[in-house]
Amino acid sequence: MSDPLRRRFLSMVAGAAALVTSHAGYPKNQASKPRRFGMVIDLDRCVHCGACGIACSMENNVFPMGETSHPHARPIHWMDFLSSSTEASPLGEKPAPIPCMHCEEAPCVQICPVGATYRTPEGLVAQIWDRCIGCRACMVACPYSRRYYNFTNPTRPPGIATSPNPEVALRPAGVVEKCTFCHHRLRSTLLRRRLANELPRDEDFRQLPACAQACPAEAITFGDLNDPDSQVTQLARSPRSLRLLEHLGTKPKVIYLRGRA
Amino acid sequence: MPSGEEGQQRLQCVPQVIMKNLARREWLISTLGAVSACQGRRDPYAPSTDDSLAKSSVAGSVSRVRTICGACPAACGIEVRVCEGRARTIEGNPKADFNKGRVCPLGLVGVEGLYHPRRLPGPMRRIGPRGEATFQPISWDEAMTWLLRRLASLRALETPEELVLLEGHGSLTTSLLWSRFLSVYGSPNHLAMGPWSWAALARAEEEATRATSLPVEALQHANYVLAIGESSLETGPSWIPLVTAFSRAHRPIFGCASPRPPLSGPTPDEFFPIHPGSGGLFQLALAQVLVRMGVKPEPPIPPESLARFAPDRVANQIGLPARTIEGLALCLASQKSVTVLPDETHEAEFSARASSLLRQCLGKRTWSQNPVRTAFPNWPKVDCDSVAQLGGSKPRLDWQSDDARLKEGGVKIVEALVSGYPYKASIVLLSGEGVELNDEAFSTVPTVVSFSSFLTESSRWADLLLPNHHFLEAWDIHPMGRDVRLLGLSRPVVPPQNNSRSTGDVILDLAKGIGGSLSHALPWMRHEAAVKSLFSPEIIVKLEATGTWTVAPDEACLLPQTTPNPHYQRPQLTWKFSGAPLTYGTTAFPFLLVPARGWGDSMPDLKWIEEIPFTPGNPYIARLEIHPADAFPLGIRNGETVEVETPTFQATAHAFFRSGLRPGVVAMNRRPIQFSVCQARVRRSS
């Protein structure tokens, strides 16, 4: 082995050793207790402004549909709003934000024939855009209608030449898409903490998704439902909490708070 | 195209060829000369060479710039993510004490406004008939010469009062520069056309309380928030502190007096379905009860001034029983702290002043305290010449005029422009957003100049368009939420995208062009310099580092302040209101149609904001809000398609039942048809 090669080999070995050492020093995660991310939306605080929907669309490159589009298309809103004509409905009369419920027993995961939709170890219902074949079975299976099919390729609003967020891939025509709980932000936060050799804290997650960050009323809280001390867990225990279509057994991880007179 | 090798060879040859014919010293001298020549000929309005802007355009670069949102006058602190020289997204600045990282939908889509294809490309001059929006691009030099000639001729004729500025909401420093310009030019007509414009609030609040702040700080401690009109709750500039107050564990009681309950924003606990157009009268009736009952030992206004607004006398006009008005007045009087938010109407100053008077009658701000008022801005005084003194002594064209005929009926800018009484307006300048006049008023004015960045309903009547910068391209300083203890610096995040020019720069150029006392009054070369002259260099350095700065009590000495004025006297207010509220229509048009505003109504054609599923600003789906009791006799069901017909237009809309709506009133979004309150009839679509 020549000298330059030897030096390169040694440096690689040293680097690998350093990496292993650093990981050895990394505080042990609660391996026996995997994270289970969820969201709490306080409807008593919500002012129905739509900031969460706009922030979500801009963060995840969900472009407005505009006036001309495919006749069967409906506008895509990862964070949509559910209005009801009666105050007696579970979420009230005013438009309530509804993201993907990230169900623990997600029908969309079970029905996807190609495994494009799957559950991550953190409990998120994720999707690999490139693997989706556009069969739309997941759209039929989702009881919350939280999945959208791209009838066309993404079209930016006039004047917006580039994607607002280069960290999120665009979804082509023929692909189903939905809310990811801003998975890219989650991964980036976890990685940053890991590189700093620290455990992630609850404060890192509370306003992590774009919708939670933008909410002017601080009505949206995100966090680890398996962490008993996290704010989201404490809010989820509130007597005001409710889950949409709970009787279907999907175990949604988006919990609503409603009940103030 | 040369091949890769050829190109490289040529590149290598260039310095050798140059060096072959020139000595090293000569080459250096010529290079320096060329550089200095370029510097000398540099366009003063060329994009800034600020390092931060240059670095942000490097491939792969990502930066976050802290600045101030300019979408509304509240001026929240924001962080703009800039990738490769393009602004991408806007988030709240968590270090800004005013909004604490929160930002409203209008601020979130600021980037879309920056790169909007409908932004005017540069200065333009009208070439077709008035109002048909046919314009031709011209250079800035041509545009300035055109305007300067007209301004100079007014001064030469000694009629400077015929220059009228209609100001909507916009940049604070631009408003200050306009104020200084007009006072030295000789025009008293710095008129406010938006309820949140600086001029309206400054006058109303200053007259009543000697303070120019919004009722924002009062929100933090308010027990009762009374919004006149639903727009304050839906989209008002105090919106972020309003939402903060609403989402508190122990929130204040929210009341709203409007013909239409708000669809978004804080949900009111108490709703008073008043008659459209009677918000000001409603406040005066509340004030009358408070004064009559002696809530304050020293009432801010003589009781006889308000006698004609007694609830039993105006109940029919307001559309509420007198007992309800008296009950609310007593309820307000029993609260520890009350905040009244004025309505968003054309009657900007009237509404703001009525709210201000009501706050005074509630005694939450006293007249006798005579608070220390911050001298803002800290600009030296300038003497006016004889022409300016003569023009400045003329009555204003709005209701604040001393002229009894003008004063009688509230704000009468439109009537004054049309009738030419007490004098005609020769040049009307439209500055800021939200300036609206009717076609009749525009057609009577010989010269209209707009400073809007977009072609709006008003600017299409202009003879000259001088597009202003977007707030992400401009310099400005804002007291956030109008509180001088919270300062925010707005600075260019990206270079100017179009051939626009800051209105502040235009004002400075006009002053220099006219010369004389105007050039002394506005000595700054650029708007940036005027902005930075407002405060000491220490404060500017702080602001440039952090974007926002909360002035601590021990740092208050850094702010320019004046001492309390011992000679300050309470102004004598006389309130006259002769305008009758709008009446419900005839059998042909039985309904009163009011505009349902929303985030989409605030700025045109922002797709992200327009497509919020429930927003009234959606341009594709007209939605008619109607009371179920009005709909059933007509056979209309919720969600059905209906035809809306008014004396001026027809539209198709989807019926949307709202039980909180005042019966006899229907509301519709203003897009794509622009309209104000009018009579209408509704029928089921065939």
Interface residues (C-beta under 8 A of the other chain):
Chain A: R45 V47 H48 C49 G50 A51 G53 I54 A55 S57 M58 E59 F63 P64 M65 G66 E67 P75 H77 D80 F81 S83 S85 K94 P95 P157 P158 G159 I160 A161 T162 S163 P164 N165 P166 Q213 A214 C215 P216 A217 E218 A219
Chain B: C83 R86 R88 T89 E91 G92 G101 R102 V103 C104 P105 L108 V109 V111 E112 Y115 H116 P117 R118 R119 W239 I240 V243 T244 F246 S247 L263 S264 G265 P266 T267 W599 K607 W608 I609 E610 E611 I612 P613 F614 T615 P619 Y620 N638 F657
